[in-house]
């Protein structure tokens, strides 16, 4: 192990390298190192034709994180799990300046382990019948191809559809990793890396092992050097895997998250009772959706819950406001329990009960460990298919990526999608148990056919998993392999406010009922009385 400057470290990255970058939004991203790589390229025109691999999104939707790789010539192939935080990479993909692939986040983290173990790849059902499946797109986000690039494996593919033991599977071949860019908190003199001031340790070990066993170079950014670690159990990367250590010179390049310089709540173990003091949000379309989703927690009593980014992230807060408990929130990055953070701190949890690494979290998820998952939706069609990965047309195209969405939605025992029925300027008024549409959104979210198949409704329904779609004025479910309207808000006209706001014909359940009027009134709904804690009187 050698201690070097960030600039000296990136000199180890050669033309055509496969570079693996660890991190989750801003947590664990080696910002000083990727900034130095960008500066080297702009000054010297080198290195060229990198293949960038990352599991979780890393960026601030502007210039930090893997956005440093967003230059023509520097990066020619991108294999990412989540793209929304890296618009500069999306710009390369949309301009055809880089080959662009989107693999499920959990698949990439598990591939790191397969590469580390010298296995030929990863065999899994995750991704079947979505755009990742070769029959629907082979995970490609564009048609760019650069024949001069080094191929990832002998098949020169990222995913294959196969049959194993009489069942459909997807096979994701292994590939070499030449350079790993990692981050920890402290390094000792032998390069053992501790993460005592990181909110979690995501896929650090797996990526370091994969790179070491590929014959590559492992670069780790840290805050400080010590002679010896005080806490052995804080060490997450053994020094035998580490080649170069960079001590970050600027605190801003080693903030705890891209949203917070430091938050001690992410490092304090909880006992299931601590919560952040978050002011209650005013009643809005967003909160109505969150309230209706929270009803599912009371009705089905899940033990383990996953919340997606955006609107779903606050379902736990609403449940706390209403006194609904008995469940544990988890985040795919590794935190278990506590209160998941939002925005540029997403991935962290305040007062977690435990933290495991990301590949292990996805092991648990994919084996059916999630009792209920709450996720967002950008586009929905009459078959119950959902698109959250790529939407829009022409210059307005947005590449969001799937993150852990496919891993979670193809594994959770019960799925709740959340979003408004229309988007772009929607204004609603909720009062005295009724809803009124003050201004309709400009775009309709329910369409004839989704433009990118992130979630296959009929396929997941065929697995026996209940699927619910919650909006501020209507609730839909999968019935008979199609999207069916089952609830409507009081005060809303079925034809004008719901059916006419869908760009396709929608089935209406014969037992269509009204949404709970309490959703549309200020103040607590009293769900603690409707769904008292298990074991209390009346249960």
N, C-alpha and C positions, 0 to 999 in steps of 0.2 A: 504493500500500500504506500502511495506517495501523496503528500499534501501539495496541491498545485493551485494556481489561480484558475478562475472560470475560463479565461481565454486559453490558457495552456491545456485545460481539460478538453475543450472542444477541438483542439488540434488533433485529437485522437480519432476524430470522426472523418473517415475517408469517403471519397466519391462512391456512390452506389450502396452505401451501408443501409442495413435494416436497423432502425433506431426505435427502441421501445421506451416510451415515456410514461412514468407512473404518476398518479395523482387523481384527484376527484374534485372538479371545479377548480378551487385554488388550494385545497388541502394537499400537501405532499408533492406539489409540483416544484421542480427545481428551477425556479424563475431566473436566478442569477446565471445559471448554466445555459438555459435556452435563449436568454437575452444575449449572452456572449456569442452563441452560435449564429444568431441573426446578424450581429455586428460583424463577425468574421466574414460571413457571406457577402454582406453589403460592401465591405472594404476590399475583399480579395476575389469575389466570385466563386468561392469554394467553401464547402464541398458542394457537389452537384448530385442530382438524381437520387436523393434519399428516399427510402421507404419508411414512412412514419407509422408506427403502430401504437394505439392507446385504447384502453378499455373504457374508462369513464371520461366524460367530457372534461376538458381542462382549459379554462379560460374565463374571461369576464365579458364576453360578447363584444370585445373591442380589440385590445392589443396584447394582453398578457396571456400566459399559458402557451398552448401549442399554436396560438396565432403567430408566434415568432417564426414558425416554419412556413408561413404563408407567402412565399415568394416564388415566382416563376423560375424554374431551374433548380432551386434548392431542394424542393420536394416534388417528386414526380409520381409518387404512389402513396395513398393515404388509406389506412385500414383502421377505422375508428368505431368505437361503440356508440358514443354520443357526440353530435356535431354542433349543437345549437350555440354552445359557448365559444365556438371558434369560427366566426364569420369569414376570416381571412382564408381558412382552409376551404370553406364552402365556395368562396369566390374562385379559387383555383379549380375546384371540381366543376362548377357551372361554366367556366370558360374553357373547359377541356384541357387545361394545362397540367392536370394530374389525374391519374387513374384513381377512382374513388370507390371505396367499398365500405359497407356498413354491416358489421357482424354484431350479434348480441353481446352485450357487455360481459355477461357471465361466461359466454363461450370463449371470449378472448382471455379472461383470467384463468379459465381451465386449460386453455391451450398453452399458457405459460408453464403450467405444471406438466403437461404432456411433453413439451419441449425439454424441460429440465430433466425429465425421466428418460429421455431418449425414445419416447414412444412415437409411432408413425403419425398420430393425430388424435382427434377427439371424436368419438362416436356418441351421438345423442339424438333425441327426438326434438330438441329445442330448435325452432326455426322452420319446422315442417309447415307447409301450406301457407307460408308468408313470402314476402319478396326475397327473403334470404334463400329459400328453396330454389335450386336451379331450374325448376319447372316454372317459377314465377319471377325470375330475375337474377338469381345467383348472387345476391347481396350487392349488385352493382348500382351505383348512384349516377353513373354516366357511361358513355361509350368510348371514352378516351383509352388509347392503348399506345404504349411506347415500346416498340420491339427491341430496343437496345437495352432495356432494363434487365437486371439480373432477375431470374424467375424465382418465385418463393419456394417451390418444391418441384419434384420431378414431374408432377402432373400439371404444374403451372395453373392451378386453380385454388380457390379459397374454400370451396364447399362442393361436395358431391352428394347426390341422392343415391342411397344404396338400400339393399334389403339385407337384414341380418336376423337370423333365427325366425324367418317368416314375417318380420315386421319392418315397416318403413323406418329408415333412420337417415340422418344427415351425417356425413363424415367431413370433418374440418382437418385437412392435412397440416402437419407441423411445418415450421419454417425456421431458419436460423435467425438469431438476434445478435447483431454485431456490437451494438452499444445499448446500454441501459442508462437512463437518466432518472435518478432516484433522489429522494430527500429524507433526511432524518433530523434529529435535533443535535446529537452529540456523537463524536467519534473518539475512541481511545487511540492509543499509539499503534494498535494492530489493525485498525480499521473496523473494529466492531461498532456497529451503529445502533444507538438507542433512539427511541422515539418518544421520550418522556413529555415533550411539549407539543406533540402532534395530536389532533383529535382522534385519529385512528391510523392504522398502518396498512390499509387497503391491500395491494398485491405486491408489496415490496419484496418479500422473500421469494415468491414464485418467479418474479421477473429477474431478480438477481441470480437465482439458480439457473434459469433458462439461458441467460446470457453467458454465465460462466461456463456452462456445459455446451454452449455453441462455440466456445473459443473466443468469446467477445470481451469487451471492456465494460466494467461496471463503474459508473461515475456517481458519486453521492454528494449532494450539497448538505452541509450541516451549519448549525449556528456556532458551534464551539468545539474545541479539542480538550480532552482531559487525559490524564495519565492512566486512570483506571475508572471504570464505571462503578458508581455506588450501588446501583440496583441491577443485578444480573438480568432480572426478568424484564427490564426495559429494553434489552438488546433484541432487535428484530432482524438484523442482518449480520451474520457472522463475518468477521474480517477475512476469512478465507475466500469470500466471494467478491471482495471489494478491491478495485485497482487504484482508483483516484478519488481523493477527498477534496472538496472545495469548501473552504470556510467562507460563508456569505459575508460580504463587507457592508452591505446596506440592509438595514432592518426591513425596509419595504419589500425587498426581494425574498424575505423569509417570514412574511406575515402568517399567522395561524391559518387564516382563510383569505380569500380575495375580498371578503366583506369586513373582516375584523382583524386588527393587529394581534390581539390576544383576548381570549375569553376563558377565564378559569373554569367556568361551568362545564366546559367540554372535557375537563380533566378530573372532575369530582365525581366519585361513584355515588349513584343514587340508591335509594332503597324502595323506590316505587311511589314515594309520597311527595318528593320535591317537584315543583313545577315552576316554570318561569311566570312572572307576573306580567301577563300580556293583556292590555286593555281589550275589552270586548269590541269587536267591529260593529259598526252600524248595520242595520238590515239592508241588504243589497242583493242583487241577483247572485253574486258570488256566495254570500253567506247563506242564502236560501238553499242553494245546491249543497253546501257543506252541511247544513242542518238535516236535509233529507238523507244525505249519505250517513250521517251520524245515527239516524234511526235504525239503520241496518246493524250497527254495533249493538244496540239494545235488543233488537229482535233475535239475533243469531248468536250472540255471546261468543265471539271468536276469542281465542287465547292469544294468538300471534297475528299481528297486523302489519302490513306494509303500506306506507303512504308514498305516492309519487310526488314529483316536483310540481310546483304551481298550486292550483286550486286544491288538490287533495292534501297538500301538506298541512293545512289548518284543520282538518277533520278532527285530529286529536285535541286541539285547543277547544273546538266547539263541544266535543264530548266532555271535556273537563268542565266547561261552563255549565253543562247540563247535569253534571254529577254521574255520568255514565263511566264506569270503570271496569276493572277485571280483565283488561287486555294489555298486551305489551307491544309497543311500537318498535319496529325494526327498520333499519336503513341498509340498502345493499352494500354500502361502503364498509360495514362491519359493526356499527353501534347497535346494541340491543337494549331497549328500555330508554327511559328519559324522554325528552321533548325534542324531536327532530327540528333542526334549523331550516331556514328558508333562504331564498335568494342566493347571493354569492357565498353563503356559508352552508349551503345545502350539502348534505352528506354527514355533517356533524350532528351530535345530539347533546343537549345539556343534561347533566346528571344521569348519564347512562348507567345501566346495571352491569354491563359487560361489553367488551369489544373483542371481536374475532376478526380474522383477516377476510378479505373480500372473497377469495375462492371458496373458503369454508362456508361463508354466508350463502353463496350461490349453491353449494352442495345441499344445504338445508332447504333452501327455497325450491330447488328443482326436484327434490324428493318429496315435495308436498307439505313442507313445514309451515307455509303461510295459510292460515285459516281464512283470511279475508284480505283482499288487496283493493286499494282505492287508487285509481289512475285517471289521468286527464284524457281528453279526446279533442282532436282538431277537426276530424272529418269522419262521418258515419254514414253507412248506406243501408238500404232496405233489407239486406241480408244479415245485418248486424256486424259487418266488417268495420274495422276502425283503422284510421290512418293518423299516426302521430309523427311519422318519420320524414316525409317529404311532401310538400304541397305548394300550391301556387303555380303560375305559369310564366314562362319567359323571364324577364328581368325581376319579376316578383317572386320567383321560386325561392322557397325556404327549405334548406336541408337541416332538419332537426336531429335526425338519427334516433335509434331505438333505445339506447342505453340498456337498462335491464328490463325494459318493458316486455319483450318477448319471453325472456326467462320466467318472469313473474306471471304473466297472463296465461302461459301454457302450463303452469304448475300449481297456482293457488287454488284452494278448494272452492272459493267463492270470489267473484270479481264484480266490482262496482266502478263503472266509468262515470266521469263527472265533467260537465261543461254546460255552457249556456246553449240554448237552441239556435240562436243566431249570434253573429259576431259583428263588431264594427259599429259602435255607436248605440248599442242597446241600452235603454234606460227603462227601469221598471219601478213601480210603486207598490209596496206591500203595506196594507193597513187593515186592521180589524179582521184578520183571517182571510183576506181576499187579495188577489194580485191583479194589477193593471199594467198593461204595456204602454208606457208613455211614449217611447220612441223605439221603433223596430230596428234591429241590427241590419246592416247592409248586406251581409252574406249569410247564406243558409248553410248550416253544417251538415244536415242530412241530405245526401245526394243519391243519385241513381247507383253509382258505383264509385268506390273510393279510388283515388288516383295512385295510391301506394298501399299495398296490402300489408299492414303491420300486424293486424289481429284478424284472424279468420273466425268469424262468429260461428258459423255452422260446424266447423271442425272442433272448436273448443266445446261447444254445446254437446257434440256427439261423445265427448269424453265424460259427460255427466256433470259438468261444472255449471252451476247457476250463474247467469250473466245479467246484470242490471245496468241500465243507462239512465243516469239522473240528470235532469235539467231543471231550470228554475220554474218552468211551467208545466212540465210533463215528464213522466217516467215511462221508460220502455223496458221490455225484457225480451229474451230470446224464447220464442214459442214456435214449435213446429219448424225449426231451422230458419226462422225469419224474425225480423224486428217487429215487435208488436207493442202498441200503445196500451198501457195498463192503468195509468193514473193521469189526472189532469188537475191543474190548480183551480181552486174556487175563484170565480170571477173571470175566468178565461173562456173564450169562445172556441169550441173544438175546431171548427172549420177555419175561421179567420186567423186565429192566433196560434194554431198548431199545424193542422194539415196543410194549410196554404203556405206555411213557412218551411215546408219540406219540399225539396226539389225532386221528389219522387213519391209514388203512392205508398202509403203506410197502412199496415193492417191495424185495426182497432179491436181490442179484446171485447167480447160480448159482455164481460163483467167489468167494464171500465168503471173506475171509481174516482172519487175526489182525493187529492193529496191532503194530508193532515193540515187542518186550518191553522194549527199552532205555528206552522212554518212561516206564516205570513203576518205574524204579530210581533211587536216589539217586546223585549223582555224574555226571560227564560221560558222554555216550553214545558218545563216540569217533567222532563224525561226520567229524572231520578225517581219520580213517583210511578211513572208508567212502567219503567223497567228497573225496579229496585235491585240492589246488588244481590248476586246469588247467595243463597243461604240466609237472607233476611226474611222476616215474617211476610207471609203472602206469597212466597216462592215455593 
